[in-house]
């Protein structure tokens, strides 16, 4: 029998009084979270939650959150160690969003996004920006950030006078949304699993 305080890692064989214990299989699932769904296991206000979109299987939890009105790629897993690592600020996991904003960005707006913006409680670090399309009254841009503050992307554009009217997370670290339909799930690809394991091994 294992001594008190012994650490057990995935793949280890554990016996109790000579009987092998079955460890929980690690599960990694990607969900295209639709807008209008809460990134929690339950909601006291009765709003739809991501639980209603998940297939039967082991209990998994989301790695981070997406706002109620934001859609896009969401990783769910029961690998707590990896989840904590991906969320830790020191590792700076890149997150790319496609934002539809009101108006057109000026050269000064772009420069501020690239160098950082002072918000009420904190300074948002500089972000990468790519203009996808410009219309008469709105623009579509891709923005990549390394932080994960509450409603950060929306607040950055609001501070510049360009409110966000639509937001989709296209990528979380090595995991891309691709053509996954809203509300649908898939298992991580082999390439994504390798990328996450490399992330774990390299400490971010």
DRENPA-3360 file (N, C-alpha, C; in nm, 2 decimals, always signed):
BEGIN
1 = XXXXXXXX = +0.09/-0.12/+0.00/+0.00/+0.00/+0.00/+0.09/+0.12/+0.00 ~ +0.05/+0.23/-0.08/+0.13/+0.35/-0.08/+0.14/+0.42/+0.05 ~ +0.25/+0.47/+0.08/+0.27/+0.55/+0.20/+0.20/+0.68/+0.20 ~ +0.16/+0.73/+0.31/+0.09/+0.86/+0.32/+0.17/+0.97/+0.25 ~ +0.11/+1.04/+0.16/+0.18/+1.15/+0.10/+0.25/+1.11/-0.03 ~ +0.24/+0.98/-0.07/+0.30/+0.94/-0.20/+0.23/+1.00/-0.32 ~ +0.31/+1.06/-0.41/+0.25/+1.12/-0.53/+0.23/+1.01/-0.64 ~ +0.11/+1.01/-0.70/+0.08/+0.92/-0.81/+0.07/+0.99/-0.94;
9 = XXXXXXXX = +0.14/+0.95/-1.04/+0.14/+1.02/-1.17/+0.06/+0.93/-1.27 ~ +0.01/+1.00/-1.38/-0.06/+0.92/-1.48/+0.03/+0.81/-1.53 ~ -0.02/+0.69/-1.54/+0.05/+0.58/-1.59/+0.11/+0.49/-1.48 ~ +0.12/+0.54/-1.36/+0.17/+0.47/-1.25/+0.07/+0.35/-1.21 ~ +0.13/+0.24/-1.17/+0.04/+0.13/-1.12/+0.03/+0.14/-0.97 ~ -0.09/+0.15/-0.92/-0.12/+0.16/-0.78/-0.19/+0.04/-0.73 ~ -0.14/-0.02/-0.61/-0.20/-0.14/-0.55/-0.24/-0.11/-0.41 ~ -0.36/-0.15/-0.37/-0.40/-0.14/-0.23/-0.43/-0.28/-0.18;
17 = XXXXXXXX = -0.35/-0.33/-0.08/-0.36/-0.46/-0.03/-0.35/-0.57/-0.14 ~ -0.26/-0.54/-0.24/-0.24/-0.63/-0.35/-0.34/-0.62/-0.46 ~ -0.43/-0.53/-0.45/-0.53/-0.52/-0.56/-0.50/-0.39/-0.64 ~ -0.48/-0.41/-0.77/-0.45/-0.30/-0.86/-0.57/-0.20/-0.87 ~ -0.55/-0.07/-0.85/-0.65/+0.03/-0.86/-0.65/+0.09/-1.00 ~ -0.77/+0.10/-1.06/-0.78/+0.16/-1.19/-0.78/+0.31/-1.18 ~ -0.68/+0.37/-1.25/-0.68/+0.52/-1.25/-0.77/+0.58/-1.35 ~ -0.80/+0.71/-1.34/-0.90/+0.77/-1.43/-0.83/+0.80/-1.56;
25 = XXXXXXXX = -0.89/+0.77/-1.67/-0.83/+0.79/-1.80/-0.84/+0.94/-1.83 ~ -0.72/+1.00/-1.87/-0.72/+1.14/-1.90/-0.80/+1.17/-2.03 ~ -0.88/+1.27/-2.03/-0.97/+1.30/-2.14/-0.94/+1.45/-2.18 ~ -0.93/+1.47/-2.31/-0.91/+1.61/-2.36/-1.02/+1.63/-2.47 ~ -1.10/+1.73/-2.45/-1.21/+1.75/-2.55/-1.21/+1.90/-2.59 ~ -1.24/+1.93/-2.71/-1.25/+2.06/-2.76/-1.40/+2.09/-2.79 ~ -1.45/+2.20/-2.74/-1.59/+2.24/-2.76/-1.59/+2.37/-2.84 ~ -1.68/+2.38/-2.94/-1.71/+2.51/-2.99/-1.82/+2.57/-2.91;
33 = XXXXXXXX = -1.79/+2.65/-2.81/-1.89/+2.71/-2.73/-1.97/+2.81/-2.80 ~ -2.10/+2.80/-2.81/-2.18/+2.90/-2.88/-2.20/+3.02/-2.79 ~ -2.23/+3.14/-2.84/-2.27/+3.25/-2.76/-2.41/+3.22/-2.70 ~ -2.43/+3.27/-2.58/-2.55/+3.25/-2.51/-2.55/+3.12/-2.42 ~ -2.43/+3.07/-2.40/-2.41/+2.95/-2.31/-2.30/+2.99/-2.21 ~ -2.33/+2.94/-2.08/-2.24/+2.98/-1.97/-2.13/+2.87/-1.96 ~ -2.01/+2.92/-1.94/-1.89/+2.83/-1.92/-1.88/+2.78/-1.78 ~ -1.99/+2.71/-1.73/-1.99/+2.66/-1.59/-2.06/+2.53/-1.59;
41 = XXXXXXXX = -2.05/+2.45/-1.49/-2.11/+2.32/-1.48/-2.26/+2.34/-1.45 ~ -2.30/+2.45/-1.38/-2.44/+2.48/-1.35/-2.46/+2.63/-1.34 ~ -2.58/+2.68/-1.36/-2.60/+2.82/-1.35/-2.72/+2.85/-1.26 ~ -2.71/+2.93/-1.16/-2.82/+2.96/-1.07/-2.94/+3.03/-1.14 ~ -2.91/+3.09/-1.25/-3.01/+3.17/-1.32/-3.08/+3.09/-1.43 ~ -3.04/+2.96/-1.44/-3.11/+2.87/-1.53/-3.07/+2.89/-1.68 ~ -2.96/+2.96/-1.70/-2.91/+2.97/-1.84/-2.85/+2.84/-1.89 ~ -2.85/+2.82/-2.02/-2.78/+2.70/-2.07/-2.64/+2.70/-2.04;
49 = XXXXXXXX = -2.58/+2.58/-2.01/-2.44/+2.56/-1.97/-2.38/+2.47/-2.07 ~ -2.24/+2.47/-2.06/-2.17/+2.38/-2.15/-2.19/+2.23/-2.12 ~ -2.24/+2.20/-2.00/-2.26/+2.06/-1.96/-2.36/+2.00/-2.06 ~ -2.46/+2.08/-2.10/-2.57/+2.03/-2.19/-2.51/+2.00/-2.33 ~ -2.39/+2.04/-2.36/-2.33/+2.01/-2.49/-2.23/+1.90/-2.50 ~ -2.20/+1.85/-2.38/-2.09/+1.75/-2.37/-2.14/+1.61/-2.39 ~ -2.07/+1.52/-2.45/-2.11/+1.38/-2.47/-2.09/+1.31/-2.33 ~ -2.15/+1.19/-2.32/-2.13/+1.11/-2.20/-1.98/+1.07/-2.18;
57 = XXXXXXXX = -1.93/+1.07/-2.06/-1.79/+1.03/-2.04/-1.75/+1.08/-1.90 ~ -1.61/+1.07/-1.87/-1.56/+1.12/-1.75/-1.59/+1.26/-1.72 ~ -1.59/+1.30/-1.59/-1.61/+1.44/-1.56/-1.49/+1.52/-1.60 ~ -1.52/+1.62/-1.68/-1.41/+1.71/-1.73/-1.46/+1.86/-1.70 ~ -1.36/+1.94/-1.69/-1.39/+2.08/-1.66/-1.32/+2.17/-1.76 ~ -1.37/+2.29/-1.78/-1.31/+2.38/-1.88/-1.18/+2.44/-1.83 ~ -1.09/+2.46/-1.93/-0.96/+2.53/-1.90/-0.98/+2.68/-1.93 ~ -1.01/+2.75/-1.82/-1.05/+2.89/-1.84/-1.19/+2.91/-1.88;
65 = XXXXXXXX = -1.23/+3.03/-1.92/-1.37/+3.05/-1.95/-1.38/+3.14/-2.08 ~ -1.50/+3.13/-2.13/-1.54/+3.23/-2.24/-1.66/+3.30/-2.19 ~ -1.67/+3.43/-2.21/-1.79/+3.50/-2.17/-1.91/+3.44/-2.23 ~ -2.02/+3.48/-2.16/-2.16/+3.43/-2.20/-2.18/+3.46/-2.35 ~ -2.14/+3.59/-2.39/-2.17/+3.63/-2.53/-2.06/+3.61/-2.62 ~ -1.96/+3.53/-2.58/-1.84/+3.50/-2.67/-1.85/+3.35/-2.71 ~ -1.82/+3.33/-2.84/-1.82/+3.19/-2.88/-1.67/+3.15/-2.91 ~ -1.66/+3.02/-2.95/-1.52/+2.98/-2.99/-1.47/+2.86/-2.92;
73 = XXXXXXXX = -1.34/+2.83/-2.94/-1.27/+2.71/-2.89/-1.25/+2.71/-2.74 ~ -1.29/+2.60/-2.68/-1.28/+2.58/-2.54/-1.23/+2.44/-2.51 ~ -1.12/+2.43/-2.44/-1.06/+2.30/-2.40/-1.12/+2.26/-2.27 ~ -1.16/+2.13/-2.26/-1.21/+2.07/-2.14/-1.13/+1.94/-2.11 ~ -1.09/+1.92/-1.99/-1.01/+1.81/-1.95/-1.02/+1.77/-1.80 ~ -0.98/+1.65/-1.77/-0.96/+1.61/-1.63/-0.82/+1.61/-1.59 ~ -0.73/+1.66/-1.68/-0.59/+1.67/-1.65/-0.56/+1.80/-1.58 ~ -0.58/+1.80/-1.45/-0.57/+1.93/-1.37/-0.43/+1.99/-1.38;
81 = XXXXXXXX = -0.33/+1.91/-1.38/-0.19/+1.97/-1.39/-0.17/+2.05/-1.51 ~ -0.21/+1.99/-1.63/-0.20/+2.06/-1.75/-0.29/+2.19/-1.76 ~ -0.41/+2.17/-1.71/-0.50/+2.29/-1.71/-0.45/+2.41/-1.63 ~ -0.39/+2.38/-1.51/-0.34/+2.49/-1.43/-0.22/+2.55/-1.50 ~ -0.14/+2.47/-1.57/-0.02/+2.52/-1.64/-0.06/+2.61/-1.75 ~ -0.16/+2.57/-1.83/-0.21/+2.65/-1.94/-0.26/+2.78/-1.90 ~ -0.32/+2.79/-1.78/-0.38/+2.91/-1.73/-0.28/+3.01/-1.66 ~ -0.17/+2.95/-1.62/-0.08/+3.03/-1.54/-0.02/+3.15/-1.62;
89 = XXXXXXXX = -0.03/+3.27/-1.57/+0.02/+3.39/-1.64/+0.16/+3.38/-1.69 ~ +0.25/+3.32/-1.61/+0.39/+3.32/-1.65/+0.42/+3.24/-1.78 ~ +0.33/+3.15/-1.82/+0.35/+3.08/-1.94/+0.30/+3.15/-2.06 ~ +0.21/+3.25/-2.04/+0.17/+3.33/-2.16/+0.11/+3.26/-2.28 ~ +0.02/+3.17/-2.25/-0.04/+3.09/-2.37/-0.12/+3.19/-2.46 ~ -0.09/+3.18/-2.59/-0.15/+3.27/-2.68/-0.29/+3.24/-2.71 ~ -0.38/+3.34/-2.72/-0.52/+3.32/-2.75/-0.56/+3.42/-2.86 ~ -0.61/+3.37/-2.97/-0.65/+3.45/-3.08/-0.80/+3.46/-3.10;
97 = XXXXXXXX = -0.85/+3.58/-3.11/-0.99/+3.61/-3.12/-1.01/+3.68/-3.25 ~ -1.13/+3.66/-3.31/-1.18/+3.74/-3.43/-1.29/+3.83/-3.37 ~ -1.26/+3.96/-3.38/-1.36/+4.06/-3.32/-1.42/+4.14/-3.43 ~ -1.55/+4.16/-3.43/-1.62/+4.25/-3.51/-1.64/+4.38/-3.43 ~ -1.59/+4.49/-3.47/-1.59/+4.61/-3.39/-1.66/+4.72/-3.46 ~ -1.71/+4.82/-3.39/-1.77/+4.93/-3.46/-1.67/+5.03/-3.50 ~ -1.69/+5.09/-3.62/-1.59/+5.19/-3.67/-1.47/+5.13/-3.73 ~ -1.37/+5.22/-3.76/-1.25/+5.18/-3.82/-1.13/+5.22/-3.73;
105 = XXXXXXXX = -1.03/+5.13/-3.72/-0.92/+5.16/-3.63/-0.83/+5.26/-3.70 ~ -0.78/+5.36/-3.63/-0.68/+5.45/-3.68/-0.54/+5.39/-3.66 ~ -0.44/+5.46/-3.72/-0.30/+5.42/-3.70/-0.27/+5.42/-3.55 ~ -0.32/+5.52/-3.48/-0.29/+5.54/-3.33/-0.36/+5.42/-3.26 ~ -0.48/+5.39/-3.29/-0.55/+5.27/-3.23/-0.46/+5.15/-3.24 ~ -0.41/+5.12/-3.36/-0.33/+5.00/-3.38/-0.21/+5.00/-3.30 ~ -0.14/+5.12/-3.29/-0.02/+5.13/-3.22/-0.04/+5.11/-3.07 ~ -0.16/+5.16/-3.02/-0.19/+5.14/-2.88/-0.22/+4.99/-2.85;
113 = XXXXXXXX = -0.28/+4.92/-2.94/-0.31/+4.78/-2.92/-0.17/+4.70/-2.92 ~ -0.08/+4.74/-3.00/+0.05/+4.67/-3.01/+0.13/+4.70/-2.89 ~ +0.12/+4.82/-2.83/+0.21/+4.85/-2.72/+0.15/+4.83/-2.58 ~ +0.01/+4.82/-2.57/-0.05/+4.81/-2.44/-0.15/+4.92/-2.42 ~ -0.26/+4.89/-2.34/-0.36/+4.99/-2.31/-0.39/+4.99/-2.16 ~ -0.40/+5.11/-2.11/-0.43/+5.13/-1.97/-0.58/+5.12/-1.95 ~ -0.63/+5.01/-1.87/-0.77/+5.00/-1.84/-0.79/+5.04/-1.69 ~ -0.91/+5.03/-1.64/-0.93/+5.08/-1.51/-0.85/+5.01/-1.40;
121 = XXXXXXXX = -0.85/+4.87/-1.40/-0.78/+4.80/-1.30/-0.64/+4.75/-1.33 ~ -0.60/+4.75/-1.46/-0.47/+4.70/-1.50/-0.43/+4.75/-1.63 ~ -0.31/+4.73/-1.67/-0.26/+4.76/-1.81/-0.26/+4.64/-1.89 ~ -0.34/+4.64/-2.00/-0.34/+4.52/-2.09/-0.21/+4.53/-2.17 ~ -0.14/+4.41/-2.17/-0.01/+4.41/-2.24/-0.04/+4.42/-2.39 ~ +0.07/+4.45/-2.46/+0.06/+4.46/-2.61/+0.01/+4.34/-2.67 ~ -0.06/+4.35/-2.78/-0.12/+4.24/-2.85/-0.09/+4.25/-3.00 ~ -0.10/+4.13/-3.07/-0.08/+4.13/-3.21/-0.22/+4.15/-3.28;
129 = XXXXXXXX = -0.22/+4.23/-3.38/-0.34/+4.27/-3.45/-0.33/+4.25/-3.60 ~ -0.43/+4.19/-3.66/-0.44/+4.18/-3.80/-0.58/+4.22/-3.85 ~ -0.59/+4.32/-3.94/-0.71/+4.36/-3.99/-0.76/+4.27/-4.10 ~ -0.88/+4.21/-4.08/-0.93/+4.11/-4.18/-1.02/+4.18/-4.28 ~ -1.10/+4.28/-4.24/-1.19/+4.34/-4.33/-1.23/+4.48/-4.27 ~ -1.26/+4.57/-4.36/-1.30/+4.71/-4.32/-1.43/+4.74/-4.40 ~ -1.54/+4.77/-4.33/-1.66/+4.81/-4.39/-1.70/+4.95/-4.35 ~ -1.81/+5.00/-4.40/-1.85/+5.14/-4.38/-1.86/+5.17/-4.23;
137 = XXXXXXXX = -1.92/+5.09/-4.15/-1.95/+5.12/-4.01/-1.89/+5.02/-3.92 ~ -1.81/+4.92/-3.96/-1.75/+4.83/-3.87/-1.62/+4.77/-3.94 ~ -1.55/+4.70/-3.85/-1.42/+4.63/-3.90/-1.42/+4.49/-3.83 ~ -1.35/+4.40/-3.90/-1.32/+4.27/-3.85/-1.17/+4.25/-3.84 ~ -1.13/+4.22/-3.71/-0.99/+4.21/-3.69/-0.96/+4.08/-3.61 ~ -0.84/+4.02/-3.63/-0.79/+3.92/-3.54/-0.69/+3.97/-3.44 ~ -0.71/+3.94/-3.31/-0.62/+3.99/-3.21/-0.57/+3.87/-3.13 ~ -0.44/+3.87/-3.10/-0.38/+3.77/-3.02/-0.32/+3.82/-2.89;
145 = XXXXXXXX = -0.37/+3.77/-2.78/-0.32/+3.82/-2.65/-0.26/+3.70/-2.57 ~ -0.18/+3.74/-2.47/-0.11/+3.64/-2.39/-0.17/+3.63/-2.25 ~ -0.26/+3.73/-2.22/-0.33/+3.73/-2.09/-0.47/+3.67/-2.10 ~ -0.54/+3.67/-1.99/-0.67/+3.61/-1.99/-0.76/+3.68/-1.89 ~ -0.75/+3.82/-1.88/-0.83/+3.89/-1.79/-0.98/+3.89/-1.83 ~ -1.06/+3.92/-1.73/-1.21/+3.92/-1.76/-1.25/+4.02/-1.87 ~ -1.31/+3.97/-1.97/-1.36/+4.05/-2.08/-1.25/+4.15/-2.14 ~ -1.12/+4.10/-2.14/-1.01/+4.18/-2.18/-1.02/+4.24/-2.32;
153 = XXXXXXXX = -1.05/+4.15/-2.42/-1.05/+4.20/-2.56/-1.16/+4.30/-2.57 ~ -1.27/+4.28/-2.52/-1.38/+4.37/-2.53/-1.35/+4.51/-2.46 ~ -1.28/+4.50/-2.35/-1.25/+4.62/-2.28/-1.14/+4.70/-2.35 ~ -1.05/+4.63/-2.42/-0.94/+4.70/-2.49/-1.00/+4.78/-2.60 ~ -1.09/+4.72/-2.68/-1.15/+4.80/-2.79/-1.25/+4.91/-2.74 ~ -1.32/+4.88/-2.64/-1.41/+4.98/-2.58/-1.33/+5.10/-2.54 ~ -1.21/+5.08/-2.48/-1.12/+5.19/-2.43/-1.08/+5.28/-2.55 ~ -1.08/+5.22/-2.67/-1.04/+5.30/-2.79/-1.16/+5.36/-2.86;
161 = XXXXXXXX = -1.28/+5.33/-2.81/-1.40/+5.38/-2.87/-1.46/+5.30/-2.98 ~ -1.42/+5.17/-2.98/-1.47/+5.07/-3.08/-1.53/+4.95/-3.02 ~ -1.66/+4.96/-2.97/-1.72/+4.85/-2.90/-1.72/+4.72/-2.98 ~ -1.71/+4.61/-2.92/-1.71/+4.48/-2.99/-1.86/+4.44/-3.00 ~ -1.90/+4.40/-3.12/-2.03/+4.35/-3.15/-2.04/+4.20/-3.17 ~ -1.92/+4.14/-3.19/-1.91/+4.00/-3.21/-1.77/+3.95/-3.18 ~ -1.76/+3.84/-3.10/-1.63/+3.79/-3.06/-1.62/+3.64/-3.07 ~ -1.52/+3.58/-3.14/-1.51/+3.44/-3.15/-1.36/+3.41/-3.12;
169 = XXXXXXXX = -1.34/+3.31/-3.03/-1.20/+3.27/-3.01/-1.16/+3.16/-3.11 ~ -1.06/+3.19/-3.19/-1.02/+3.11/-3.30/-0.92/+3.00/-3.25 ~ -0.84/+3.04/-3.15/-0.73/+2.95/-3.11/-0.70/+2.97/-2.97 ~ -0.67/+2.86/-2.90/-0.62/+2.86/-2.76/-0.49/+2.78/-2.76 ~ -0.38/+2.85/-2.75/-0.25/+2.78/-2.76/-0.24/+2.71/-2.90 ~ -0.21/+2.57/-2.90/-0.20/+2.50/-3.02/-0.33/+2.45/-3.08 ~ -0.44/+2.48/-3.01/-0.57/+2.42/-3.04/-0.65/+2.53/-3.13 ~ -0.68/+2.49/-3.25/-0.75/+2.58/-3.34/-0.90/+2.54/-3.35;
177 = XXXXXXXX = -0.99/+2.64/-3.37/-1.13/+2.61/-3.38/-1.16/+2.54/-3.51 ~ -1.09/+2.58/-3.62/-1.12/+2.52/-3.75/-1.26/+2.53/-3.79 ~ -1.31/+2.42/-3.85/-1.45/+2.42/-3.90/-1.55/+2.35/-3.80 ~ -1.51/+2.34/-3.67/-1.60/+2.28/-3.58/-1.72/+2.36/-3.56 ~ -1.84/+2.30/-3.57/-1.97/+2.37/-3.57/-2.00/+2.42/-3.43 ~ -2.07/+2.53/-3.41/-2.11/+2.58/-3.28/-2.19/+2.47/-3.20 ~ -2.15/+2.44/-3.08/-2.22/+2.34/-3.00/-2.16/+2.20/-3.02 ~ -2.07/+2.18/-3.11/-2.01/+2.05/-3.14/-1.88/+2.03/-3.06;
185 = XXXXXXXX = -1.84/+1.91/-3.04/-1.72/+1.87/-2.97/-1.64/+1.78/-3.05 ~ -1.51/+1.77/-3.02/-1.42/+1.67/-3.08/-1.31/+1.64/-2.98 ~ -1.24/+1.53/-3.00/-1.12/+1.50/-2.92/-1.00/+1.57/-2.98 ~ -0.90/+1.59/-2.90/-0.78/+1.66/-2.95/-0.72/+1.57/-3.06 ~ -0.66/+1.63/-3.16/-0.59/+1.55/-3.26/-0.45/+1.51/-3.20 ~ -0.39/+1.41/-3.27/-0.26/+1.37/-3.22/-0.16/+1.48/-3.22 ~ -0.16/+1.57/-3.32/-0.07/+1.68/-3.33/-0.09/+1.78/-3.21 ~ -0.22/+1.80/-3.17/-0.25/+1.89/-3.06/-0.21/+1.83/-2.93;
193 = XXXXXXXX = -0.23/+1.69/-2.92/-0.18/+1.63/-2.79/-0.03/+1.64/-2.78 ~ +0.04/+1.62/-2.89/+0.19/+1.63/-2.88/+0.23/+1.77/-2.84 ~ +0.16/+1.87/-2.90/+0.19/+2.01/-2.87/+0.17/+2.04/-2.72 ~ +0.06/+1.99/-2.67/+0.03/+2.01/-2.53/+0.13/+1.94/-2.43 ~ +0.17/+1.82/-2.47/+0.27/+1.75/-2.39/+0.40/+1.82/-2.40 ~ +0.44/+1.88/-2.51/+0.56/+1.95/-2.52/+0.55/+2.08/-2.44 ~ +0.44/+2.14/-2.43/+0.41/+2.25/-2.35/+0.43/+2.22/-2.20 ~ +0.38/+2.10/-2.16/+0.40/+2.05/-2.03/+0.54/+2.02/-1.99;
201 = XXXX = +0.61/+1.96/-2.08/+0.75/+1.92/-2.06/+0.84/+2.04/-2.05 ~ +0.81/+2.14/-2.13/+0.90/+2.26/-2.14/+0.86/+2.36/-2.03 ~ +0.76/+2.33/-1.95/+0.72/+2.43/-1.85/+0.65/+2.55/-1.91 ~ +0.59/+2.53/-2.02/+0.52/+2.64/-2.09/+0.58/+2.68/-2.22;
% end
